[in-house]
Amino acid sequence: MKKIFIRISVILLVITTAICCTANKNQYNIKGTINGMEEGTQLEMRLGSTHKNEQPFATATYGKEGFQFTGTLEGPRKVQINVAGEPGYMGIQLFAEPGETTITADAKVTEGPQGNVHNYSNVVISGSNATDLYSQKTEPKKLLNQIYENNQELSQDIMQALNKARQEQDDAKIEELQKSEAYQEMAAREKSFFDTVGVVMTNMILDNAFDWWGPFLMLDQMSYFTKEQEVWWNQFSNEAKNSFYGQLVKEELFPEGFVGKQAPGFTVTDNNNAQQTLSQLLDGKKYVLIDFWASWCKPCRNEIPNFKRIYQEYSSKGFDIVSISTDKNADDWKQALEEEQLPWPNFLDPGTISDLYKVKFIPSTFLVDQNGKVVAENIKGQELEQKLKELLD
């Protein structure tokens, strides 16, 4: 009996040791000091370059000796460290990876459109191999930035003249300028620039097609994907495709879609702080169009007159629209509501609803029936009108 007990104890010790070793192997330790940061400031860390509205997965309080984040990850992950409540993209960017990483930086509080924010300078990151590799792999972007800046300088005069003519609504002058040699040269420079962007981006990504860097760079360097990027995916190794970032790219490049499925449920708050659920918004309606938009999105706002016309024609037949803004600034959203005077329910996305619906671009729309089933996606204009005619007339 004693021998059995000893044997079991040894097995448990081996298992425990293996687990501990695995945890230590994947453990990151990020320490930092930031000149100009007040003691007691709350910091948060979230994933970056995922094309999602990431929520903080770790927090720390800035103290006399700085800050520290410790945890485990299954592999290198790009992260953003910022003051709680401030936009993640304005924070310090680096890779969290096994081992110890040290950050030093200066911070200055400035007033931004969403209130006071910390701006960082003289950022030095030590001990992160992936962060160093990232700088090397994205080196070609410096060439693109230089070309862009040169083009802006060369096009300054013609752009100023065009802007002046547009402000004065001088159509004749606009037409004259667009026929000028300076305008044609600017257009040629722009075409050459975008051709160069295509070559540089393709090389940057396919040079890293053998591991997770390839799909990561797709996410990091591009705001959204189109069918054209499937060519890159097809050249990735299995290791790249099966990586954390590879699966994110796959999900976005080859979305399953929601047609025929139940629309994800959610709770939203309107501009009067009243909460409603999707079920409540569907109650008493035959079909509801969920419209994801933003105040800054020109195509979204260009579609509003069509929505108003369709709403006026079909609202009495059981059709409704629910607009969900992805604006980060509530004041921008409220200002747009004041300008557009939308007659249907409007809400601000808290940062989770667009993720539920896997929204990668706006405008994005989902036509939902009274039972909560999605019957059409990304439908608008004449296509939406024809669909409602089939369903409601």
N, C-alpha and C positions, 0 to 999 in steps of 0.2 A: 504494500500500500504506500509505504514511504517512497519507494522507487518511482511509483506512478505519479505521486505528488511532485517529486523533484523534476520528473520528465515534463509534466504539464507546466511547471513554473519556468523551466528553461525555454519551452516553446513560446510561452507568453512573453518572456523577456526578449526573445528574438523578434517577435512580431512588433512589440512596443518599440524596440530599437530601430527596426526598419521604418516604422511610421515616423518616428522622430527624425531619422536621417532624411527621409523624403521631404518632411516639412522644412527642415533646415536648408535642404538643397534648393527649395523654391522660395525661401524667405528673402524679402527685400527690406532694406533699412535705409530710409532717406532722411538725412539730417540737413538742416540749413540755418543760416543766419541772414537776416535781411535788414540792412541799415534803413532806418526810417519807419520800421514796423513797430507799432505800440504793443507793449506787453498786454496779454489778455485777448488779443485779436484772434478770432476763430478762423481757422483755415480748413479747407476741404479739398479732397482729391477725387477726381473722376476720370473715367476713361476718355480719351480723345480719338478722333479720326475713326469713328464707327458709323457715321451717318445716322446717329440716334441722339435723342435728347437724354443723354446720360445723367443719372443722379449720382451724388457723391457716394463713394463706397468706403471712405475713411475720413476722419476728422482729427484735428490737432489744435492745441492752444499754443499761441506764441508766448514763450516765457523768457526768462533772463538769459538762458543759453540757446535761445532760438526755438526751433520746432523739430519734430521727429514723427515720421510715419513708418510703421512696421507692420508687415503682414506677409501673406503668401500669394503668389500667382503662379499659374502653370507655365508661364513663359513671359518673355519681354512684352510689355504693354505700354503704349504711349499714354501718358497721363497729363492732366492739367492740375496745377496747384494754384488755388486762388483764395482770396478772402471770401468767407461765407456770404452769399447773397450777391456777389459780383459775377459778371459773365465769365464762364470758364475759359473762353477763348482769349481773354485778356490776362490770364494767369501765366505762370511759368510752365513751359512745355519741356518734357523730358520723357525718358523711358524708365519705368519701374522694372527692375530685373533682379535676380538673385545676387546678393552681396550688398555692400555698403556704398551709397552714393551721397556725395556732399554738394550742397548748393550754397553759393554766396551771391548776394544781389543787393542793389539799392532800390528803394521804393519811394515814390512820391505820390501823394494824394492829389488828384485833380478832379475838377467837376466835369462830369460827362452827361449825356442825354438822359441817363437813368439814375443820376445822382453821383455822389462822390465815388471814385474808383481809384485803385492803386495801379500806377504805371511802374513797370520794372525796367531797370537798366543795369548795365555792367554785370549781367548774369553769367556766372561761371559754374559749370557742372562738372564734377570730377567723379571718377569711379564707375561711370555708366558706359560700357562698351557700345551698347545699342544706340545711345545718344550720339556718340562719336561717329558710328557708322551711318546714322541718319544724315548727319551733316555731309558726309562724303557722298552718299548715294543721291542726295538732292542738290549737289553742286551744280549740275547743268541748269538749274533754275536761275542761277545768277546771270547766265548768258541771256535768258529770256527777259529777266528784269531790266538788264542793260539795254536790250533792243527796244523794249517797251518805253523806257524813259527817253531814249533818243528819238523815238517816233513822236512822243508827246511834245518834245521840244520843237521838232521840225514842223509839226502840225499846229502849233499854237496860234499862229496868225489866222489861218483859214478857219479854225474852230471858233475863235473869238468873233470873227466876222459872221459866221453862221449863227452863232448864239444870239448875236445882236439882231440879226435879221428875223430870227424866230420870235424873239421877245417883242419886236415891233410888228410881227405878223406881216412882214413884207414878202409875200410869195414870189414876186418878180425877182427880188434880190436873191432869195434862196435859190431859185432856179438858175440865175446867172452864176452864182458861186459854185453850184454843183456841176456846172459845165466848164469851170475854170481849170487851168493846168494844175494849179495848186491842189485842188480837190482831187483830181485824177491821180496825182502823185501820192496824196495821202491814202487814197483807196488802195493803190498798189502796195504801199508799205504795209497796210493792215493785212492784206491778203498774204503777203510774204511772211509777216509775223505769225499769223495763225497756221500757215503751212509749217513753219519752223517749230511751233508749239507741238503740232501733231507728231513730227519726227522725234523731237526731244522726249516727249512723254512716252512714246512707243518704245524707244530705246531704253529709257530709264526703267520701265516696268518689265520689259522682256529680258533685260540683262539680269533681272532678279526673279526669273520665272521658276527657279528650282526650289525656292523655299518661301516662308511666310512673308518675306519682304515684298515679293511681287504683288500679291493681293493687298497688302498693307498700303503700298504706295498708290495703288488705285484709289483706295478710300481716302488717303491723306491728300492726294493731289487733285482729286476730282470731286465736284459737288454732287453729281448724279451720273448715272450710267445710261447708255443707250445700247441698241442692238450691235452697234459697231464694236463695242468692247468685248463681245463674245469671242472675237478672234483672239484676244489676249488670253481669255480664260482657257480656251482650247489648247494653248501652248504652255499652260502651267503644269508643273509636275504634280503627281498625286499628293506629295507632301505639302505642296503649296495649297492645293485645293482643300485638303482636309485640315488645314491649320485653322486657328481661331479666326484670323482675318479672311482666310479663304472661304469659310462658311458664311461670313457676313456678305462677301461679294456675291456668292452663289445665291443667297436669299434675295439680294437686290436685282441681280441680273436675270434670274429665272423665278420671278414671284409666282406663287401658287394662285393668287387672286382670291376674291371673296364671293364671286358670283355663285349663287346656289347655296351659300353658307349663311349662318346666322351672323348678323352684324355684331361686332364686339360691343358689349355694354359699357356705358360710361356715365359719369355724373359731371355736370358742367355748372358754371356760375355765370349769370348774365351781368350786364353793367349796373344793375341795381342790387347786386349781391344775392340774388335769388337763385337757389339751386334746383336743377331738374335732371332727371335721368333720361336715358334714351327711351325707356318704356313709356314714360310720361309724354315725351315729345311725339311718340308714335300713336298715342291714344287718340282715337277718333279720326285718324287719318288713314287713307288708303295707301298713299305712297309719299315718302319723304326723301328729299334730296339732301344728303349731308355734303356740305360744300366747305372744303378746306381752302382758306385764302389768307391774304395779309394786306395790310394797308400799303406796303411798298411794292406789291406785285402788280405791275401794269396789266398783264394779261388777265389777272383776276378781276381787276376793276373794269376793264374793257368788257368783260362778260356780264357785268351787273345789269346793264340795260336789257339784255336778252332774258336774264332771269326774271326781271321785273315784269316784262311783257308776258312771259310764260306763266308766271305766278298769278298775274291778273286774270289770265284766261282759265287756269285750271284749279285755283285755290278753292273755288266754290264746289268743285267736283271731288274734293278729298285729297288734293295735293298740297304739300307744304315744303318749305325749304328751311334747313337749319344750317346757318353759317357758323363755322368755327375758325376763328382767327389764330394764326400761328405767330402773331406779333410777340416780340419779347417785351415791348414797352406798352403797357395798358393805355397810356395817354395817346399813343399813335393810333391804337385801335379805336378808342372813343372818338378821336378826331375824325377818323374815316367814317364812322357810323353817323356822325353829325353831317358830314358832307354828302354821304350816299343816301341817307334816309331809307334804310332797308325796312320793308314792312313785315318781315318774318323774324323768327327768333335768332338772336345773335349771341355768341359766347366766345370767351377767350380760352384757348387751349392751355391748361396748366403745364404742358410739356409732356404729357403722357398719351393723350388721345391720338395724336398723329402717329405715334409709335404703334399703338394698337392696330391702326389701319394701314400700317407700313407705308405711310406717305413719304415719298422721296422727292416729290416736286409739287408745286402748286401752280395753278389750281388743280385740285384733285377732288373728284366727286364720286358719291356712292348713292345709288337709288335703292331705297329700302322699302319693302312692302309692310303692311300692317302687322304681319307676324314676325317682323324683324329680320326677314331674309333679304339678302342683297340680290337684286335682279339685274343690275347693270353697274359698271364702273367707268369713271372718267368720261361721262356722257354730258354733253352740253349743246347749246345752240340748236340747230335743226335736228340733230340726232335725238336730243332730249325731247324736243317738241313732237317728233314722230313717234317716239316710244310712248309718251303720255297719251297721244292720240289713239294708239293701239290699245292701251290699258284702260283709258277712262272714257273715251267717246263711244 
